[in-house]
């Protein structure tokens, strides 16, 4: 497929802004939760018979204690069955308050169901900021942390890395407080829903800062291969967008803090030309719902994400998968996938490539490994996409690829277990905290317990 045909097809499919958040609404009744019966993209229908929406910690504790099989449900932004249950789901949607901002200690304590975009402005008004944000500010704090979801940045870890402490409800309804002094902290936080329901999180913040965002178009693939580290280190957060056509990276989004010394990136950035207007990741689509570009400074929470919090698109029909490889193998991995462009492109909307710093979380794809994430946003053609994934995983297998836990993948459980050195310890931790399997579901049975 040539570039012109790709853009035309993608534009038709994505009219109304498909790459962005669609936040599901829910009813207050456990038996009338039709609007939460699908994930945000609509590709997965939850099988849990009942949905509960506790309004307080006490109510949640009582539910956890009395119910049998159950799972916590956040912003519904996962693309597989990780948040499903054979019986009950407990939504944290109403547990969405800011519990405290400590300006002196530079911390913020939050209920687990709050979304980043719901409290970021309040935090900024207190003179504080978070170190990073994902491309969408519409995801919940607990959901992002428990799946090791991330933003981008050479020295920036995933969204669980600023967590200082958290509160969790065990299968018995008992509350436990976990902080970094606990030797199990790094096993429990990125817990994949296997160890308990997170109810409160304290994050380390920092002084508020502003960010400018500059976008460049048509970066030659050869330039990326020859200057990968320079390009990805050119900003505080850098994202590459590509459709794998024409041996070019379609766009480079460079986000830079204005409190740091800035150099002029010029109009020619390693062969890419400076954009002359705000752009959507797919250039033919309206940038109305994207955060401001063109070097205009703005608060951290309004530049680090790619999309505005107030944006709720008319459609969300897409699929997503994401694969992590060691940063040292980034160029080889990208070039390996580029050779498969004829297979990838027909089902693709866009690919985003980002960097993430190493962390200490046992089940994080970036455990003790600086990584590059290659993220695919697909057309919602499940059969065709699932047929492509094994090919992508095979191309990336030489680099011990790890998938994002909340997105689509076909890597076998045996392979996953072998690629996580702390897997045996995590399995023991899950069995210790949930000995009767209250939080087990088919996802965990296959990928963790299998």
N, C-alpha and C positions, 0 to 999 in steps of 0.2 A: 504494500500500500504506500503511495507517495504521500508527501507531507500535506499537500492541498486536500487530498481526499480524507486524510486522517482528521484534519482540523474541521472539515465540513461535517464528518460523521460525529465527532466529539461534540461539536457545537449543538447539533440536533439533540443528542442524548442528554446534554448538560444544561439545556436552557432552563433558566431559573436558578442556576447556581448549585450544581450538584456536589461539588467538592466543598463541603462545609457542613455545619451542624444542623441536624433536625432533632429537636428535643421533644421526646415523647411526653404526652400529658398522661395523668393517671387519675382515677377516681378515688374517692375516699373509702369506698366499700371493698372489702376483700373479695367479693364475688362479682364486682363490676369493674374489672380492671382491663377492659378490652384494649384500651389505648396502649397499655404496656405489654401486650401479649406478643409484640414483635420488637426486635431491636430497632435502633434508630434508622438503619438503612432498609429495614423491611425484608432482609434476606433470611432471617431466622425467626421462626415462630416458637415461643417458649412453650414447653410441655408441662410446666408446673401447673397443678390444678388450681392453686389459690395464690393470691398476692395480698400481702399485708403491708400497711403503711403506718408504722408506729410514729407517734408524735413526740415521744419522750424516750429517754434511755430506759426508764423503768418499764415502759410498755414493751420496748424491744427485748429487754431481759426476760420478761414473762413469756413472750412469744418463743424466743430461742429455747427456753427451758421446757415448754409444753409441747412444742412441735417436734415431729420426727424428722424426716429428711427435709433439708432446707438450704437455701443459698441467699446471700445478700445480693441485691440488685441496685446498681448505681445509675449512671446516665445512659445505660443500654448501648454503649458505643463499642462493644465487642462484636466481632463478626462470626463467632462460633458459639458453642454451647457452654462456655466456661461459667457463665452466671445462671445457668438453668438448674432446675431441680426436678426430680421425679415427683415431688409432692408440693413443696411450698417455696415461695420467694418472699423475702422481706426487703422491701424497698427502703432505702435511706433518704428518699427524696425530701421528707419533712424534717430531717435532722440536718439543717442547713444554716446554722447560726455561727457568727463569729463570737467565740466565747471570751476572747481577750487579746488585746494587743499590748505588749510590753515594750515601750519605746526605749527604755534604758537597756534592757537585755536584748532588744531587737528580735523579739519572737512574736509569733501569732499562733493562737490556739483556736482550733476550728472543729465544728462537728463534721463528721466524715462525709456526709452527703452533700456538702456545699461544693459548688463548682468554682473553678478558679476565677472566672469572670464575675462571680457574684460578690467577691470580697476584695478584688484587686484594687479598685478605686479607693475604697475605705483605707486599705493598707497604705496606699500611696499618699493619701491625705494625712496620714499619721507620720509621713516622712520616711516610709519604709518600702522595700521592694523584695520580691523573690528573685533568686538567682537566674531563673529561666522559666519558660512556659512552653507548653506544646503548641502545635500549629493551631489547635482549636482550644479556646478558653472555656468550652462548654462541658468539659469532662469533670467528674468529681475528683476531689483530692484523694479519697481512699481508693477509688478505682484505679487512678493513675499509679499510685504507690504500690498497690498489691500486684500489679502486672509489669512494673518497671517501665512504664511509659516515659517518654523523653521529649526534650526539645532538641536543639542542635548547638554545638560549641566544642571546640577542640579541648578546652579545659573544663567543660561543664558536664556534670554527671546527670543521671536521669532524675525524674521528679521525686523520687524517694530519698535522694541524697541529702536534702536539707532537713529531713525529719529528725527531731531530737528525742521525741517520745510519742507514744500512742497508747490509746486505751482500746481494749478488745474484750468482747463478750465470748466466753467459752461455751461449749455445748450445754453445760449445766446451768447457764444463765449467770454464772459468776463473772465479775469484772476483774480483769487483770491490767495492771499498768506496766508498760514495757518502755525502758529507755536504753540509751546506748551503753550504760554500765552493765546491762544484762547480756550475758554471753550468747543468748538466743535471739537478740534483737535483729541481727542480720539474716536470720533464717525465717523469722516470723513476719517481718514487715512485707517483704515481697513473698506473700504466702499463697497467692493464687486461689484464695478463698478456701483453703484446705484446713486452716487452723482455728478460725474464729471469725467473728464479724467486728471489724474495726468501727469504733464509734466516735473517737476523738483523736486529733493529731495536733502536735505542736511542731511548727516549722521554724527553722532559723531564717531570719530575714537579714537584710542589710540596708544601708542607706538608699533612699530612693534615687533613681537615675533616669536619664532620658536616653532615647535611642533614635538614631537616624537610619533609614532603610533605603539602600540604593540597589537598583536592579539593572542587570546587564543581559543582553540577548545574544544568542547564537555563538556560544563559546565553542571553538573547535575541539573535538574530542582529543586530538593530538596535544593541544595545549593543556587540557586537563591531565592527560597522562604524564606529561613532562613537568607539570607544576602543581600537582595535586595538593601537596602540603602548603604551598604558598597561597593557593586559592582558598583552601578551607580555613586557613589561619588569617585571612585578610579582614575578618570581622569577629565580633563577639559571638555571633551566631550566623552561620552560612548554610544556605540550602541550594541544592542544584535540582532543577526540574528538567526532565528529558522525556521525549516520546520515542527515543532510540532511532530517530530518522536522521538521515543526512550526515551522520557522524558528527553530530553537534549536540551540545547541551543547550536546550531551548532557552533557559533563563538561569541566572545566578542571582540569588537574593542575599545581599550582604547587610547585616544588621550590626551597627557599631554604637557603642556607648559614647555619648558626647562628653563625659567626664574624663575620658582618656585622650591621649594625644592622637589626633587624627591626621592622616596624610591624604592628599588629594588622589583619589583612585582614577581620576581622569575620565576621558570618554572612550578609551580603548583599554579594556581590562583583559589582558592576556589574549587579545584577539576578539573579545566580546565587546559589543557596542552598548554604550549607556542608553537605557530606555528613555524615551522622550515623554512618557506619560505613565500613570499608574497601570499596572498589568495584573491580570489574573494569571495563575499558573498555566492555564491554557490561554494563549494570547488573544484568541478570537472572542473570548468571553468577557463580559463586563467586569471591571475591577471594583465596582461599587461596593461590594461586600468585603473587599480586602482591606487590610490595614494600610495606612498612608505610606507612600513611597516618595520618590523624587528627593531624597535627602532631607525631608522636612522633619525636624526633631519632634518627638512626642514622648509621653510617659511610657515607661517600660511595659506596662500592661496593654498598651495600645500599639506596640510595635513588635514585640517578641512573637506574638501569635501571627499567623498569616491572615486570619479572618476575624472580623469584628464580633464582639459578643452579642450585639443586638440582632445579628443576622440569623433568621430562621428560613431556610430555603423552602421552595414549594415542593421539592423532591429530594430524596436521598438515596436513590436507587443506584447503589454501587457496591462493590466488594473490595476488601483490602487484604493485603498480605505484606509482610515485612520481614526482611532477613538481615541478620547481623554477622559481619565477618570482622576479623582483626583489622585494625586500621592499616597495619603494615601490608596487608593483602588487598587493600581497597582498589588500586588501579587494575591489578590482575582480575579481580572479581568483576569490575565494571566492563573491562574489555571482553571477558568471557561471555557476559550477558549480551553485550552489543552484537556478538556474532550470531545470537539467536533472535535478533530483532524481527525477522520475518515471522517467527512463531509468536513472539510476545506482542507485537504491535497491534494486530487486529482486535484483540480483546482489551487493550489498554486505554485508559483515560490519560494518566500521567504517572511518571515515576519521580519520586523525590529521594535525594541522597543527602544524608546528614552524618555528622560526627558526634560521638558521645564518649565522654571520658570514662575510664575504668571506675568501678565501684566495689563494694564489699558484700553485696547482697547475694546470698547463696544461689538463688534461682534467677538472678538477673542475667540476661544475655551478655552483659558487659562486666561480669564478675572478673575482677583483676585483669581486665583487658580493654585497652582503648579500642573503640570499635567504630565501624561505619555501618549505618543502617540504610538498606536499599528498600524503599517502600513503594509498593504498587497499588494504585487505585484502578480497579478494573470496572469494566461494564458489568452489569449484573446478569451475567450469563454463567450460572454456577457450573454447569456441566463442562463448558469449554475452559473456564478458568481452572477448575480442579484438574483438568487434563494437562494444563500448562505447568502447574506448580511442581510436579516431580522432575520435569526437565530443568527448571530453574534451580531446584534443590540439588540436582545432580551436578550442574555446572559449578555450584558453590560448595559442594561437598569437600573438595580438596582444602578448603579453608575452614573446615569444622563449623559450617554455618549453623546458626541458631535462629529459629523463628520467634517473632513476637507472640507471646502466649495468648493474646486476645484476638489474633487475626487468623486468616486461613493458612493452613500448611498441611503437608502430608508426611513429614519426617516421622519415621517410626519411633515408638516409645523406646525401644532398645538403643537406637542411635542417640536420641535425646538424652537418655540417662548417661550414656558414655561421655557425652560432651559437657556435662555438668559435674565437675569434680566433687561438689558438695551434695550431689543427689542422694547418696545413702543417708547423710545426716538430715537432709530435709525430710525424707521419707520417715525416718525415725521420729522426727519432730511432729509431723502430721499425725502419726499413729499415737504419739504421746498426748497431744492436745485433743484429738478427736478419736478416742479408742473405739467408740461405737459407730463411727462413720456417719454422723449426723450431717456433715457438710459434704459428704461424698456424692458425686454425680457421675454420669457416664464419661464426662471429660476427664475428671480426675482418675476414674477407674482405668481409663485407657492410658493417659499420659504420665501419671504419677504412680499409681498403685499397680499398673499393669506390668 
